[in-house]
């Protein structure tokens, strides 16, 4: 791609998005609701690993991801895929974040 852009003197138009670069992309930072974001992640998992025989588990992990996304959006107004992953595999972290969200409502 860089060679093609160089041919047409458009190298300055190229922006590399990577974990190691200066620019990154967060697919969860948009105006979609939490369920739509969670459904997108679930669809990606189905495409990568196939659909299970029991639909309960697909709905269960979609709901888990949805609630983790909602929790982070309420607490911090921002969520990343790492936040979702970290809370999904660490129940004590998830509990601490739930307590953090509950704290303002305790009198």
CORFEN-V875054 format. One record per run of one state. SS is the DSSP state (2 for helix, 1 for strand, 0 for the rest). FROM is the first residue (numbers start at 1). TO is the last residue. Records with the same first field share a line. If there is no record, write none. Layout:
SS = FROM-TO, FROM-TO
//
This chain:
0 = 1-1, 8-10, 14-16, 18-22, 24-33, 50-54, 77-80, 90-90, 104-107
2 = 2-7, 11-13, 34-49, 55-76, 81-89, 91-103
1 = 17-17, 23-23
//
